[in-house]
Amino acid sequence: MPDVIFPGPEGRLEGRFSPPPRPRAPVAMILHPHPQGGGTMNDRITQALYKTFVKRGFATLRFNFRGVGRSQGTFDNGIGELSDAAAALDWVQSFHPEAQTTWIAGFSFGAWIGMQLLMRRPEIRGFISVAPPANMYDFSFLAPCPSSGIIVQGTSDEVVTASAVQKLVDKLRTQKGITIHHDEIRGANHFFEHELDQLMKSVDNYLDMRLSPDSPIR
C-alpha cells in the first residue's frame, strides 16, 4: 500500500494506492468524509471500502482532499474537491489506461463528490454511496444518473436523515436503464459506530452480485 503524492489543481495531493495486480485490472477510487468534520482518507469507513476493492483485484486509490494531511490547498466547499477527485482519477489513468472498468465509492461528503464525478466520467460503471448527505446538498444534478449503484444508510443517522436519502433513492429509481440498490442498517448512526461489519456485509454482497460474470446489471 504505497504512499503516493500526485499533482492536483492546487498543488500536490497525498494518497495511498494499491497498484493494478494484472493488466486491465479495474480501478476504484474511495472518497473521504467532510474535511471540516475531521474527515481524512484514514477514516475507518474509507479504509474499509479501500480494503474490499484491493482484495477484489482493483487498482485502488484513496487520497486526502486539498488542505487535509499533506495535501496542499484549502477547503473549497466541494467545488475544488470535485476537481481534486477528477485529477486523482486522471493520475491513475495516466499509467493504467487499459482498466476494464472504474468504480467510485464515497462516505458522506465523499459520496456527494463521487456522485458528481460519475456524471462527468462515463468510464465509471458503478458506485457505492454510504450516507450521502441528501438533506444538506443538492443531488438534482443526477438527471439522469448514468450508472447503477448502491446507497447504504443508517436508520439512526443523526447527521443525514434516512427520509432524505429515501427520497433520493425514490427519485433515482424512476430513471430508466439503471438499477439502484438501497440498504438500511438498523440502529446505525452516521459513522456506523457499532455496525461497520453490517455496512461492509451490505457492500460486499452488492459487489459479489455486480462483479459476477453473470450479473444482471452491466
C-alpha angles and dihedrals in degrees: 000000000000122000109239136193117198136170119274131180093267100034133293124349124208122222149152115240133189105200123228108280092207141011114286091015111164121253128233128185123194122204123204131224128267113321092213091053092056095269117160138157087264093064107129096240091047089051093047091052090048092051095050092054092046089051089053094056100260125145093241132195132184119175144172117258117234114300094019121112109324094341112117127231133046134276111284106188094255099304095090092036090059088053089050091053092049090049090049092053090046089053093054092045092049091074100020103044095148097067109145093218142350131226131191125205128181142170121220108312087014090057090054091051092044094053090050090051093052089057089060101039116060091189090072104098102171141024141196115202117186114195096340106201097240092157093055106037135040112253095179089111086082091089096154109000104221100206140047119242149139131268116200121193136176115233092219097046107148094191105042114035117230090221092058090050090048089054090051091049092048091051093049091048091062089066120096126232098029134080120215118199118200125193124183118202109213115238095358118143125211093282097042084234096178099013105062090118092054091046092053092044088057091048093046094048089052093048091048088056097043097044095046112112089236097046112148089219118070 
